[in-house]
Amino acid sequence: MLAHRSITDPTKVAYYIAYAPADATLNELIAVAGARWAIEECFQAAKGQCGTRSDATRGGTGTSPWPWPPTPT
């Protein structure tokens, strides 16, 4: 597990569960965590530019032939 403390507010701490090979170095884990943050920021920016709401991709009203949520049997 990685913990990241905010520079501007040291009381804010973000935690990351890291799945990596046993021989992965701390620097490699930090690089991957940083890349993940950048990717998440890009996704959020793209959603905002496209006008996608946070719940717009959920629900059963899309084009999928499968019902969602699944109906209990």
C-alpha positions in Angstrom: 0.0 0.0 0.0 1.2 3.5 -0.8 0.3 6.6 1.1 0.5 10.1 -0.5 0.3 13.2 1.6 -0.9 16.5 0.2 1.7 19.2 0.1 -0.8 22.0 0.6 -2.8 20.2 3.4 -0.7 17.6 5.3 -3.8 16.2 6.9 -5.1 14.9 3.6 -3.7 11.5 2.7 -4.5 9.4 -0.3 -4.0 5.6 -0.2 -3.2 3.3 -3.2 -3.4 -0.4 -3.2 -0.5 -1.5 -5.5 -0.5 -4.9 -7.2 3.0 -5.4 -8.6 5.7 -8.0 -8.8 7.5 -8.7 -5.5 10.7 -7.2 -7.0 9.1 -3.9 -8.0 11.0 -0.9 -6.5 9.4 1.9 -4.6 10.4 4.3 -7.4 8.5 2.1 -9.9 5.4 2.1 -7.7 5.5 5.9 -7.3 5.9 6.3 -11.1 2.8 4.1 -11.7 0.8 5.9 -9.0 1.7 9.3 -10.6 0.7 8.0 -14.1 -2.6 6.7 -12.8 -3.4 10.2 -11.3 -2.6 11.8 -14.6 -4.8 9.3 -16.5 -7.7 9.9 -14.1 -7.4 13.7 -14.6 -7.6 13.2 -18.3 -10.7 11.0 -18.0 -12.4 13.7 -15.8 -11.5 16.4 -18.3 -12.8 14.4 -21.2 -16.1 13.8 -19.4 -16.5 17.5 -18.7 -15.7 18.4 -22.3 -18.2 15.8 -23.7 -20.9 16.7 -21.2 -21.0 13.2 -19.7 -22.6 13.1 -16.3 -21.1 10.8 -13.7 -24.1 8.5 -14.0 -24.6 8.7 -17.7 -23.0 5.4 -18.5 -24.9 3.5 -15.8 -28.3 1.9 -16.1 -30.1 -0.3 -18.5 -31.1 2.3 -21.1 -28.1 1.9 -23.4 -27.8 -0.3 -26.5 -26.7 -3.4 -24.7 -29.0 -6.4 -25.2 -28.3 -7.5 -21.6 -30.5 -6.2 -18.8 -28.7 -4.2 -16.1 -28.9 -4.5 -13.2 -29.4 -8.3 -13.6 -32.8 -9.5 -12.7 -32.7 -12.0 -9.7 -33.8 -15.5 -10.7 
